[in-house]
Amino acid sequence: MSEANLYIVSAPSGAGKTSLLSQVKEQLDIISVAVSHTTRAPREGEKDGIHYHFVTEAIFQEMVENQAFVEHARVFQHYYGTSKAAIDALLEVRQQVVLEIDWQGARQVRAIYPEAKSIFILPPSIESLEKRLQERGQDSAEVIAHRMNQAREEMSHYDEYEYLLINDDLDLALTRMLRLFTHPQEYVAPDQQQLAQVLK
């Protein structure tokens, strides 16, 4: 992996994307997760510049006008965006750069970086995803219902991605994800039966 690459990683909320990428970053020191900008408030334990760049809506809109973002979107009443300067700086020092973005952002990024590789993380089933969201205890029933609708929409775009990963067991999913970054030629796609179970 001496050559710098840009990776797009997408998943519905609650599929384990952040947990997986956190562990991948710990185990592969040449992986850098690009820090996005957002207008939402920090959650408990989140730090500015590490989890997100937390900015006001005015600052965010100014960056949009200056074409600073390779992708940006409004999600759950807040804006999110990834700056081109942050990506290019990491690629210049030969880091493997990971973008945690949704399918809409992925399309925007591919338009600028057509060589980007893409990974979509799926939950083992839609029921397990809802259970994970409930067990997190971060959202109301109304917010969870909205996130589930968004999740179904997000998951309908799985076929736009180069690699699919089902997070049915965190340790196994982590092993598969590490192999994607180190030995992508050994990738084995989930079979149709597994996909049918996830997407039913």
Buried (B, 14 or more C-beta within 10 A) or exposed (E): EEEBBBBBBBBBBBBBBBEBBEBBBEEBEBBBBBBBBBBBEEEEEEEEEEBBBBBEEEEBBEBBEEEBBBBBBEBEEEBBBBBBEBBEBBBEEEBBBBBBBBBBBBBBBBEEBEEBBBBBBBBBBBEBBBEBBEEEEEBEEEEBEBBBEBBEEBBEBBEBBBBBBBBBEEEEBBEBBBBBBEEBEEBEEBEEEBBEBBEE
